[in-house]
Amino acid sequence: MSGSSSNANATVGALRARLAEVEQELAQLHAQNERLHHIVLGIDDGLWDWPDTTSERQWWSPRFFELLGYQHGEMECTRPQFFELMHPDDRVEHINRADHMLKIRGLLESEYRLRTRDGEYRWFRSRARVFQKERGRAFRMAGSVRDVTEEKQTERALREHADQLRNIIEHSTNVFYTHDTDHVLTYLSPQMQDVLGYTPEEAKVRWTGLTTDHPINEAGYAATQRAIDTSDTQPPYILQLRHKSGRSVWVEVHEAPVVVDGRTVAIVGALTDITERQLATDALRESEERFRRVFEDGPAGIALIDPSGRVLSANAAFCSFLGYTDEELLGMAFKEFTHPEDRGGDLELTRRLFAGEIRSYQLEERYLRKDGTVVWGNLVTTLVHDDAGELLYGLGIVVDITQRKAAQEEQHKLEDQLRQVQKMEAVGQLAGGVAHDFNNMLTAVLGNVELLRTTVTPLEADRALFQDGLQQIEDAGLRAADLTRQLLAFSRKQLLQPEVLDLSALVMGMEKMLRRLIQEDIELDIRCAAEAGCIRADHGQIEQVVLNLALNARDAMTAGGRLLIEVAAAELDRKFAARETDTAGGPHLLLTVSDTGVGIPADILERIFEPFFTTKTAGQGTGLGLATVHGIVRQSGGHIVVGSEPGRGSTFRVYWPTVDRDVAAYLTSDIEQLTLHGTEAVLICEDDQAVRDLIVRALDEHGYHVLEAVDARHAIEISKTQVGTIELLVTDVVMPDMDGRELAERLCGQDPSLKVLYVSGYTADAMGARGLLEDGVNFLQKPYSPTTLLQRIRSILDS
């Protein structure tokens, strides 16, 4: 018994040991399975397993369904269902490849498109391996799929880009090339043989092996070497090359350095054959020389002009006619010595001539001689072209007809006197409306001038009296300017000049004007809360809003009534802001204009702000009054609402965001703290000599390095030859030939860091058409003082 007991114990022990081993193996298998599960979930590719190649069932990882836009478990993907998802154009090829791999036991690599849940086809790359049993029979295949849609799109884009570049090079008339830092050509496009007669292989030499000994080539060599040394792209230059046949070929060269790790390793460039253009230029130069010898001694005044009307050359008779030397006339525009009353017609005909609308024109007009006297000339203008039809210049011939015109003027003297009387009567009617206010201003101006003239001498000047007199003159001038600005507001020609305004004070200041405009049977009631707040807007434009609303109310009360104008503070809550989508909540100023007129029907109320919409009879209204109000309010950052019922009058409410009263003082203090001096390089482009001289003098006296240009093309030439960086361009907007906006775009294209300040005396419509009233554009309205200009320049440079 003891022996049997011992054997039994041994067996139990062995079973327990084996059970422990099995449990350990199961734990390891569980850990391994969990690890594989996390790996499967963490891999970005979709995984699949076809455990039995005789079955249609396949296993797919959750990531595979995510790639197709499905949730795991949302669909079952058997082998037939998988092929249903595959693009029909890819299906047969993939099945054939898979069957082939099963036969040869190889590695399957394939690309195909699968349909996603939203119906889109995306590209996938599949890699799979065949597993086999003993004796080589395949029984399982497993692998992965990866979404390569973006990769395929990138490859296609790169191929298209390469094709485009290849087409450009193959179909261009230019020669494209590269050379190393020793100036040895390493690549040449096939066009080399068309331009110089060499094959690309024959021309792979140093540049000097293809050039002539013309002196112009030295500048080209130097430009290329600078590009190599500095890694900076140089301006285009001209070379004279030697054709394989021995003749000379002129080319324009554009080059750029290839920079790697901050060092130039090669130069890429393009050659343009300009031989014909260069020969034509030389021939033109010779022709012009012959022409000059002919026209210099002509009895009639002859001038060559460019498309902007500026004098390129003038003969002795033309100089004698105007009293200028040829050096003084060079670069002057015809309008500068054309009588102001005759400039418009001449400029329009010149524009049409150079635009090709007319072949020539003839007119009689007045000119201003250097000494200020007026002379008459019979002008005939035409264009001169070369043999190829290219424009060379305009030709103006002027015959002095001063004596003949003097006789004609004598005949029309009585008619002119009559017309003058009629003009003065019209002017008198206009002046009568403002005579009182204007004479007060002129009295203050003239009185202070006389006081200064009689009491102040150079030897015993009383500074306080002098300053006080100047202040009186300035105040009167400002009031005159303010009156002029009000007149401009009626015609909507005023350029916006936002400032901090006390709306209550502004409305109260208009009371006298409004009482004159409304009928005597209309009661005007103005209620403006003191210290209601300030807004930031254009003074003249806000006056026009008040005026138009008052006139609209007047027209609605044909039988009399009551007009109420109120200014008060208002707090707009979130509900109001949410309902009126073009405004924001917070503190506002409210302008209310109410009348007791006929009211507005509902079907008309929604159209009252439409331009040219009016209910008045023909000839009694343009339909622009309320449209103008709406535009000004919106442009000024405000919001307008209207309420009305037929027979119960109308109420217009205009809301503007308020600003602190301290804002104006804050802005002014910021400006006053700016220094007026600087050392930067500033390019001035101004076609009016008097204004240009003022700007140049002001900047020069304050330390700036000033570059002076008479027009846009002159400014471009200066920028090309200027050594060092130009920090700021100050340019007039409206100039002949090329305006300031186009000039700024060209120069900023060369140097994106260049800052620009536009100046102009034109009205808002001209500036708005050029995009100069947008936010972020530096613009200064004429007239301005030198101090204002210097402050603005300093502010822009320091920004």
Stockholm file with secondary structure:
# STOCKHOLM 1.0

chainA/1-799         MSGSSSNANATVGALRARLAEVEQELAQLHAQNERLHHIVLGIDDGLWDWPDTTSERQWWSPRFFELLGYQHGEMECTRPQFFELMHPDDRVEHINRADHMLKIRGLLESEYRLRTRDGEYRWFRSRARVFQKERGRAFRMAGSVRDVTEEKQTERALREHADQLRNIIEHSTNVFYTHDTDHVLTYLSPQMQDVLGYTPEEAKVRWTGLTTDHPINEAGYAATQRAIDTSDTQPPYILQLRHKSGRSVWVEVHEAPVVVDGRTVAIVGALTDITERQLATDALRESEERFRRVFEDGPAGIALIDPSGRVLSANAAFCSFLGYTDEELLGMAFKEFTHPEDRGGDLELTRRLFAGEIRSYQLEERYLRKDGTVVWGNLVTTLVHDDAGELLYGLGIVVDITQRKAAQEEQHKLEDQLRQVQKMEAVGQLAGGVAHDFNNMLTAVLGNVELLRTTVTPLEADRALFQDGLQQIEDAGLRAADLTRQLLAFSRKQLLQPEVLDLSALVMGMEKMLRRLIQEDIELDIRCAAEAGCIRADHGQIEQVVLNLALNARDAMTAGGRLLIEVAAAELDRKFAARETDTAGGPHLLLTVSDTGVGIPADILERIFEPFFTTKTAGQGTGLGLATVHGIVRQSGGHIVVGSEPGRGSTFRVYWPTVDRDVAAYLTSDIEQLTLHGTEAVLICEDDQAVRDLIVRALDEHGYHVLEAVDARHAIEISKTQVGTIELLVTDVVMPDMDGRELAERLCGQDPSLKVLYVSGYTADAMGARGLLEDGVNFLQKPYSPTTLLQRIRSILDS
#=GR chainA/1-799 SS CHHHHHHHHHHHHHHHHHHHHHHHHHHHHHHHHHHHHHHHHHCSSEEEEESCTTSSCCEECHHHHHHTTCCTTSSCCCHHHHHHHBCHHHHHHHHHHHHHHHHHTCEEEEEEEEECTTSCEEEEEEEEEEEECGGGCEEEEEEEEEECHHHHHHHHHHHHHHHHHHHHHHHCSSEEEEECTTCBEEEECTHHHHHHSCCTTTTCSBGGGTBCSCTHHHHHHHHHHHHHHHCCCCCCEEEEEECTTSCEEEEEEEEEEEEETTEEEEEEEEEEECHHHHHHHHHHHHHHHHHHHHHTTCSSEEEEECTTSBEEEECHHHHHHHTCCHHHHTTCBHHHHBCGGGHHHHHHHHHHHHTTSCSEEEEEEEEECTTSCEEEEEEEEEEEECTTSCEEEEEEEEEECHHHHHHHHHHTHHHHHHHHHHHHHHHHHHHHTTHHHHHHHHHHHHHHHHHHHHHCCSSSCCHHHHHHHHHHHHHHHHHHHHHHHHHHHHHTCCCCCEEEEEHHHHHHHTHHHHHHHSCTTEEEEEEECTTCCEEEEEHHHHHHHHHHHHHHHHHHCTTCEEEEEEEEEEEECHHHHHHSTTCCCEEEEEEEEEECSSCCCHHHHTTTTSTTCCCSCTTSCCSCHHHHHHHHHHHTTCEEEEEECTTSCEEEEEEEECBCTHHHHHHHHHHHTSCSCCCCEEEEECSCHHHHHHHHHHHHHTTCEEEEESSHHHHHHHHHHCSSCCCEEEEESSCSSSCHHHHHHHHHHHCTTCEEEEEECSCHHHHHHTTTTSTTCCEEESSCCHHHHHHHHHHHHHC
#=GC SS_cons         CHHHHHHHHHHHHHHHHHHHHHHHHHHHHHHHHHHHHHHHHHCSSEEEEESCTTSSCCEECHHHHHHTTCCTTSSCCCHHHHHHHBCHHHHHHHHHHHHHHHHHTCEEEEEEEEECTTSCEEEEEEEEEEEECGGGCEEEEEEEEEECHHHHHHHHHHHHHHHHHHHHHHHCSSEEEEECTTCBEEEECTHHHHHHSCCTTTTCSBGGGTBCSCTHHHHHHHHHHHHHHHCCCCCCEEEEEECTTSCEEEEEEEEEEEEETTEEEEEEEEEEECHHHHHHHHHHHHHHHHHHHHHTTCSSEEEEECTTSBEEEECHHHHHHHTCCHHHHTTCBHHHHBCGGGHHHHHHHHHHHHTTSCSEEEEEEEEECTTSCEEEEEEEEEEEECTTSCEEEEEEEEEECHHHHHHHHHHTHHHHHHHHHHHHHHHHHHHHTTHHHHHHHHHHHHHHHHHHHHHCCSSSCCHHHHHHHHHHHHHHHHHHHHHHHHHHHHHTCCCCCEEEEEHHHHHHHTHHHHHHHSCTTEEEEEEECTTCCEEEEEHHHHHHHHHHHHHHHHHHCTTCEEEEEEEEEEEECHHHHHHSTTCCCEEEEEEEEEECSSCCCHHHHTTTTSTTCCCSCTTSCCSCHHHHHHHHHHHTTCEEEEEECTTSCEEEEEEEECBCTHHHHHHHHHHHTSCSCCCCEEEEECSCHHHHHHHHHHHHHTTCEEEEESSHHHHHHHHHHCSSCCCEEEEESSCSSSCHHHHHHHHHHHCTTCEEEEEECSCHHHHHHTTTTSTTCCEEESSCCHHHHHHHHHHHHHC
//
